[in-house]
């Protein structure tokens, strides 16, 4: 009889790890993630399937259909990326652009800065079109920059979560198409909470994260490429620098067409990576809930909740909104200017400690200057807006800020 002599352990399990997981219940009304729907939570506990089992690929097909509805597009290349919204940003950048190409980056907050940094790391040539935080871009500004720089791609943020703006997109795609550029839109903090018509607005690539207005678990990036974007990717001189984020490989795994000419049949799905099975379940259910409610109803619900919040902030609490023009304010993330001399962090900490309500500070160009409140997905209701207002009112009082209602 043979025995195996096991080695002695030199590292012991930490005492805290031996206790069962315990998570507090918080109202997630910062800039994301938002609280997920109970039916999404239930989907996460469903039995695992294999990543190429026919039952799972059917769920993937449902997710593709849901993404097309969510973005209002008929794009064949519409699928989920196994990574966050930021991962989708990187995938869009490294697939649509090749080293040496010029990209026009519309920068009015942290996400324009982030895309420019990413572009430099990929040996691209980013050119910045800048607006002050809290402002948006006009088609005229974009056209002037296109004429001057002749970029291959234009990057713009739909909902800038660091500043609270909502960029009008209706006329940008036509301007880009006129000058031979593809329009790439970051809608992580807006899709599902504000109108987004990808095909009608001539958007060539759009992406979002699963954890914001979709009200799903963090960890998936939803992305869609137009036919023009698809052709550009398939005609690259060199492959994308990441195999994991190669859009043509992902399109094949998701059952999309990757052959030319267009009348060729879809290639058989090949193994690419093991998808996060449970997250795909969750996305399927979150997209189903959006479809059942209907996008127009979801957009209106987000706007009503934002109106309730803004009215209370300005009237009842006497606070100043950071975005000065009402038409430029996002219905998803509202920014409040921190009054001079007020400890913004003390307000945030009090709201969480006493009320279990998340209110975030600024980010990037607004760090230390604003509070950010997100009403997204399940939390985009007037009742939640009232709960946040009450928590903020009490927190302002706790740090000695006088408001009209105190």
C-alpha positions as CSV (number, residue, x, y, z in Angstrom):
1,X,0.0,0.0,0.0
2,X,1.4,3.4,-1.1
3,X,0.9,6.5,1.0
4,X,1.3,10.1,-0.1
5,X,3.1,12.3,2.3
6,X,1.4,15.8,2.1
7,X,3.6,18.8,2.6
8,X,3.2,21.0,5.7
9,X,1.3,24.3,5.1
10,X,3.2,27.5,5.7
11,X,0.3,29.9,5.1
12,X,-2.9,29.4,7.1
13,X,-6.4,30.6,6.0
14,X,-7.2,34.0,7.5
15,X,-9.7,33.8,10.4
16,X,-12.2,36.2,8.6
17,X,-12.3,33.9,5.6
18,X,-13.8,31.1,7.7
19,X,-17.0,33.1,8.3
20,X,-19.9,32.9,5.8
21,X,-20.2,35.9,3.5
22,X,-22.4,38.7,4.8
23,X,-23.3,41.7,2.6
24,X,-25.1,44.8,3.9
25,X,-28.1,46.1,1.9
26,X,-27.3,49.5,0.5
27,X,-29.2,51.8,-1.9
28,X,-26.7,52.2,-4.8
29,X,-27.5,55.7,-6.0
30,X,-24.0,56.7,-7.0
31,X,-22.8,56.7,-10.6
32,X,-22.9,52.9,-10.7
33,X,-23.4,50.1,-10.2
34,X,-27.1,50.3,-9.5
35,X,-29.1,47.7,-7.5
36,X,-30.1,44.8,-9.6
37,X,-33.6,43.5,-10.1
38,X,-34.5,40.4,-8.0
39,X,-35.2,38.4,-11.2
40,X,-31.6,39.1,-12.3
41,X,-30.4,37.9,-8.9
42,X,-32.4,34.7,-9.4
43,X,-30.9,34.1,-12.8
44,X,-27.4,34.2,-11.4
45,X,-28.2,31.2,-9.3
46,X,-29.4,29.0,-12.2
47,X,-27.4,25.8,-12.9
48,X,-24.3,26.3,-15.0
49,X,-24.2,25.1,-18.7
50,X,-21.2,24.6,-20.9
51,X,-20.1,27.6,-23.0
52,X,-21.0,25.8,-26.2
53,X,-24.0,23.8,-25.1
54,X,-27.0,24.4,-27.4
55,X,-29.1,25.6,-24.5
56,X,-26.5,28.2,-23.7
57,X,-26.0,29.4,-27.3
58,X,-29.7,29.9,-27.5
59,X,-29.4,32.2,-24.4
60,X,-26.6,34.0,-26.2
61,X,-28.9,34.5,-29.2
62,X,-31.5,36.0,-26.9
63,X,-28.9,38.3,-25.5
64,X,-27.9,39.4,-29.0
65,X,-31.5,40.2,-29.8
66,X,-31.8,42.1,-26.5
67,X,-28.8,44.2,-27.3
68,X,-30.1,45.1,-30.7
69,X,-33.4,46.2,-29.0
70,X,-31.5,48.1,-26.2
71,X,-29.4,50.0,-28.7
72,X,-32.1,50.2,-31.4
73,X,-30.1,48.7,-34.1
74,X,-30.2,45.8,-36.7
75,X,-26.4,45.4,-36.6
76,X,-25.4,41.8,-37.0
77,X,-22.3,42.3,-34.8
78,X,-24.1,43.0,-31.5
79,X,-22.9,40.9,-28.6
80,X,-21.5,40.9,-25.1
81,X,-17.9,41.2,-24.1
82,X,-16.6,39.2,-21.1
83,X,-15.5,42.3,-19.2
84,X,-16.8,45.6,-17.8
85,X,-17.8,48.7,-19.8
86,X,-14.2,49.8,-19.7
87,X,-13.3,46.5,-21.4
88,X,-15.8,47.3,-24.1
89,X,-14.1,50.7,-24.5
90,X,-10.7,49.0,-25.1
91,X,-12.3,46.5,-27.5
92,X,-13.8,49.2,-29.5
93,X,-10.6,51.2,-29.7
94,X,-8.2,48.4,-30.6
95,X,-10.6,46.8,-33.2
96,X,-11.7,50.0,-35.0
97,X,-8.2,51.6,-35.1
98,X,-4.8,50.5,-36.3
99,X,-1.4,51.9,-35.1
100,X,-0.7,55.3,-36.6
101,X,-4.4,56.2,-37.3
102,X,-5.9,59.4,-36.1
103,X,-8.8,59.4,-33.7
104,X,-10.7,62.6,-32.7
105,X,-11.5,62.4,-29.0
106,X,-14.3,64.6,-27.8
107,X,-13.2,65.4,-24.2
108,X,-15.5,67.0,-21.6
109,X,-14.8,64.7,-18.6
110,X,-12.8,61.8,-17.4
111,X,-13.9,59.3,-20.1
112,X,-12.5,61.4,-22.9
113,X,-9.2,61.6,-21.0
114,X,-9.3,57.9,-20.5
115,X,-9.9,57.1,-24.2
116,X,-7.1,59.4,-25.2
117,X,-4.7,57.7,-22.8
118,X,-5.8,54.3,-24.1
119,X,-5.2,55.5,-27.7
120,X,-1.7,56.6,-26.9
121,X,-0.9,53.2,-25.4
122,X,-2.1,51.6,-28.6
123,X,0.2,53.8,-30.8
124,X,-2.7,55.8,-32.2
125,X,-2.7,59.5,-32.8
126,X,-5.4,61.0,-30.5
127,X,-6.5,64.6,-31.3
128,X,-8.5,66.3,-28.5
129,X,-11.6,68.4,-29.1
130,X,-12.2,69.8,-25.6
131,X,-15.1,71.4,-23.8
132,X,-15.2,72.5,-20.2
133,X,-16.7,70.0,-17.8
134,X,-20.4,70.4,-17.7
135,X,-20.7,71.4,-21.4
136,X,-21.4,69.4,-24.5
137,X,-20.4,69.5,-28.2
138,X,-22.2,70.9,-31.2
139,X,-22.2,69.5,-34.7
140,X,-20.5,72.6,-35.9
141,X,-17.6,72.1,-33.5
142,X,-17.3,68.5,-34.6
143,X,-17.3,69.4,-38.3
144,X,-14.6,72.0,-37.9
145,X,-12.4,69.5,-36.1
146,X,-13.1,66.8,-38.7
147,X,-12.1,69.2,-41.5
148,X,-8.9,70.1,-39.7
149,X,-7.7,66.6,-38.5
150,X,-9.3,64.1,-40.9
151,X,-9.6,61.3,-38.3
152,X,-10.6,57.7,-39.0
153,X,-12.8,57.5,-35.9
154,X,-14.5,60.1,-33.7
155,X,-15.0,59.2,-30.0
156,X,-17.8,60.8,-28.0
157,X,-19.3,60.1,-24.6
158,X,-23.1,60.0,-24.5
159,X,-23.6,60.2,-20.7
160,X,-20.5,61.7,-19.0
161,X,-20.8,60.3,-15.5
162,X,-18.0,62.5,-14.1
163,X,-19.8,65.7,-14.9
164,X,-23.5,64.8,-15.4
165,X,-23.9,65.8,-19.1
166,X,-25.9,64.1,-21.8
167,X,-24.4,64.6,-25.3
168,X,-26.9,65.1,-28.1
169,X,-26.1,62.6,-30.8
170,X,-28.8,63.0,-33.4
171,X,-26.7,65.0,-35.9
172,X,-23.1,63.8,-35.1
173,X,-23.3,60.6,-37.2
174,X,-24.2,62.5,-40.3
175,X,-21.3,64.9,-39.9
176,X,-18.9,62.0,-39.3
177,X,-20.2,60.1,-42.4
178,X,-19.8,63.3,-44.5
179,X,-16.1,63.3,-43.7
180,X,-15.4,59.6,-43.9
181,X,-15.1,59.0,-40.2
182,X,-16.7,56.3,-38.0
183,X,-18.7,57.5,-34.9
184,X,-17.8,55.6,-31.7
185,X,-20.1,56.3,-28.7
186,X,-19.5,55.5,-25.1
187,X,-23.0,55.1,-23.6
188,X,-22.1,53.3,-20.4
189,X,-23.9,55.8,-18.2
190,X,-26.8,56.6,-20.5
191,X,-28.0,53.6,-22.6
192,X,-31.4,52.5,-21.3
193,X,-31.9,55.7,-19.3
194,X,-32.0,58.2,-22.2
195,X,-33.0,57.9,-25.9
196,X,-30.4,56.1,-28.0
197,X,-31.2,55.3,-31.7
198,X,-28.1,53.7,-33.1
199,X,-29.2,53.1,-36.7
200,X,-31.2,56.3,-37.1
201,X,-28.4,58.4,-35.7
202,X,-25.8,56.7,-37.9
203,X,-23.6,55.5,-34.9
204,X,-21.0,53.0,-36.1
205,X,-20.1,51.6,-32.7
206,X,-21.7,51.9,-29.3
207,X,-21.1,50.2,-26.0
208,X,-22.4,50.2,-22.5
209,X,-21.8,48.3,-19.2
210,X,-24.2,45.8,-17.7
211,X,-24.4,47.4,-14.3
212,X,-25.9,50.9,-14.9
213,X,-29.3,51.5,-16.5
214,X,-29.7,47.8,-17.4
215,X,-29.7,47.0,-13.7
216,X,-27.6,43.9,-14.2
217,X,-24.5,42.5,-12.5
218,X,-21.2,44.2,-13.3
219,X,-18.9,42.3,-15.6
220,X,-20.3,42.4,-19.1
221,X,-19.8,45.0,-21.8
222,X,-22.6,45.2,-24.4
223,X,-21.3,46.4,-27.8
224,X,-22.6,46.8,-31.4
225,X,-20.7,47.5,-34.6
226,X,-22.3,48.9,-37.8
227,X,-21.7,47.3,-41.2
228,X,-19.1,50.0,-42.0
229,X,-17.3,49.3,-38.7
230,X,-17.5,45.5,-39.4
231,X,-15.9,45.9,-42.8
232,X,-13.1,48.1,-41.4
233,X,-12.3,45.5,-38.8
234,X,-12.3,42.6,-41.3
235,X,-10.0,44.6,-43.6
236,X,-7.3,45.4,-41.0
237,X,-3.7,45.2,-42.1
238,X,-2.7,43.7,-38.8
239,X,-4.8,41.8,-36.3
240,X,-6.0,43.6,-33.1
241,X,-3.4,43.5,-30.4
242,X,-5.6,41.5,-28.1
243,X,-6.8,38.0,-29.0
244,X,-9.2,38.1,-26.1
245,X,-10.9,41.3,-27.4
246,X,-10.7,40.5,-31.1
247,X,-14.1,41.4,-32.4
248,X,-14.1,39.0,-35.3
249,X,-13.3,36.1,-33.0
250,X,-16.0,37.2,-30.6
251,X,-18.5,37.7,-33.4
252,X,-17.9,34.1,-34.4
253,X,-18.3,32.8,-30.9
254,X,-21.6,34.8,-30.6
255,X,-22.9,33.3,-33.8
256,X,-22.5,36.5,-36.0
257,X,-21.4,36.6,-39.6
258,X,-17.6,36.9,-40.1
259,X,-17.3,35.9,-43.8
260,X,-17.4,37.9,-47.0
261,X,-19.4,38.3,-49.2
262,X,-22.5,39.0,-47.1
263,X,-24.5,36.1,-48.7
264,X,-22.1,33.5,-47.2
265,X,-23.5,31.4,-44.4
266,X,-22.6,32.1,-40.8
267,X,-19.5,30.1,-39.8
268,X,-19.9,27.4,-37.1
269,X,-19.2,28.8,-33.6
270,X,-15.7,28.1,-32.4
271,X,-14.3,28.0,-28.9
272,X,-12.8,31.4,-28.1
273,X,-13.0,31.6,-24.3
274,X,-15.2,30.3,-21.5
275,X,-17.9,33.0,-21.2
276,X,-19.1,34.1,-17.7
277,X,-22.1,31.8,-18.0
278,X,-24.0,33.2,-15.0
279,X,-23.5,36.8,-16.1
280,X,-24.9,36.0,-19.5
281,X,-28.0,34.5,-17.8
282,X,-28.3,37.7,-15.8
283,X,-27.9,39.9,-18.9
284,X,-30.6,37.9,-20.7
285,X,-33.0,38.5,-17.8
286,X,-32.2,42.2,-17.5
287,X,-32.7,42.7,-21.2
288,X,-36.0,40.8,-21.0
289,X,-37.2,43.1,-18.3
290,X,-36.3,46.2,-20.5
291,X,-38.2,44.6,-23.4
292,X,-41.2,43.9,-21.2
293,X,-41.3,47.5,-19.9
294,X,-40.5,49.0,-23.3
295,X,-37.7,51.4,-24.0
296,X,-39.9,54.5,-24.2
297,X,-41.4,53.8,-20.8
298,X,-37.9,53.2,-19.4
299,X,-36.6,56.5,-20.8
300,X,-39.6,58.3,-19.4
301,X,-39.2,56.7,-16.0
302,X,-35.6,57.8,-15.8
303,X,-36.5,61.4,-16.8
304,X,-39.3,61.6,-14.2
305,X,-37.0,60.4,-11.4
306,X,-34.4,62.9,-12.5
307,X,-36.9,65.7,-12.5
308,X,-38.1,64.8,-9.0
309,X,-34.5,64.8,-7.8
310,X,-33.5,68.0,-9.5
311,X,-36.6,69.9,-8.3
312,X,-35.9,68.8,-4.7
313,X,-32.2,69.6,-4.9
314,X,-32.8,73.1,-6.2
315,X,-36.0,74.0,-4.3
316,X,-36.2,72.1,-1.0
317,X,-32.4,71.8,-0.4
318,X,-31.3,75.0,-2.2
319,X,-28.4,73.4,-3.9
320,X,-26.9,74.4,-7.3
321,X,-26.7,71.9,-10.1
322,X,-23.2,71.6,-11.7
323,X,-24.5,71.4,-15.3
324,X,-25.8,74.9,-15.9
325,X,-28.0,74.3,-19.0
326,X,-31.1,72.1,-18.3
327,X,-31.0,70.5,-21.8
328,X,-27.4,69.3,-21.2
329,X,-28.2,67.4,-18.0
330,X,-28.2,63.6,-18.0
331,X,-31.3,61.9,-16.5
332,X,-29.1,59.2,-15.2
333,X,-26.3,60.9,-13.2
334,X,-27.0,64.3,-11.5
335,X,-24.1,66.4,-10.3
336,X,-24.5,69.0,-7.5
337,X,-21.9,71.7,-6.9
338,X,-20.4,71.3,-3.4
339,X,-20.9,74.6,-1.6
340,X,-17.7,76.5,-0.7
341,X,-16.2,75.4,2.6
342,X,-18.3,72.2,2.9
343,X,-16.6,68.9,3.6
344,X,-18.1,66.9,0.7
345,X,-16.7,63.6,2.0
346,X,-18.4,64.1,5.4
347,X,-21.7,64.4,3.7
348,X,-21.1,61.2,1.7
349,X,-20.0,59.3,4.8
350,X,-23.0,60.4,6.8
351,X,-25.5,59.4,4.1
352,X,-24.0,55.9,4.0
353,X,-23.5,55.4,7.7
354,X,-26.9,56.6,8.8
355,X,-29.1,55.9,5.8
356,X,-27.3,53.3,3.8
357,X,-27.7,55.6,0.8
358,X,-24.8,56.0,-1.7
359,X,-23.9,59.5,-2.8
360,X,-20.6,59.8,-4.6
361,X,-18.0,62.5,-4.8
362,X,-16.6,63.9,-8.1
363,X,-14.3,62.1,-10.4
364,X,-11.5,63.3,-12.6
365,X,-12.1,67.0,-13.4
366,X,-14.9,67.2,-10.8
367,X,-13.0,65.6,-7.9
368,X,-13.8,67.6,-4.7
369,X,-16.2,69.9,-6.6
370,X,-19.4,67.9,-6.9
371,X,-21.6,65.2,-5.5
372,X,-23.0,62.7,-7.9
373,X,-26.3,60.9,-7.6
374,X,-27.3,58.2,-10.0
375,X,-30.9,57.1,-10.5
376,X,-30.5,54.2,-12.9
377,X,-32.3,50.9,-13.7
378,X,-34.4,49.7,-10.8
379,X,-33.5,52.8,-8.8
380,X,-34.9,55.3,-11.4
381,X,-38.1,56.0,-9.6
382,X,-39.6,59.0,-7.8
383,X,-39.7,57.1,-4.5
384,X,-35.9,56.4,-4.7
385,X,-35.3,60.1,-5.6
386,X,-37.3,61.0,-2.4
387,X,-35.2,58.7,-0.3
388,X,-32.0,60.1,-1.6
389,X,-33.2,63.7,-1.0
390,X,-34.1,62.9,2.6
391,X,-30.7,61.3,3.2
392,X,-28.9,64.3,1.6
393,X,-31.0,66.7,3.6
394,X,-30.1,65.1,6.8
395,X,-26.5,64.8,5.9
396,X,-26.2,68.5,5.0
397,X,-27.8,69.3,8.3
398,X,-25.3,67.1,10.1
399,X,-22.3,69.1,8.6
400,X,-24.0,72.4,9.3
401,X,-25.2,73.4,5.8
402,X,-28.2,75.6,5.9
403,X,-31.0,74.8,3.4
404,X,-34.4,76.4,2.8
405,X,-36.1,73.5,4.5
406,X,-34.0,73.5,7.7
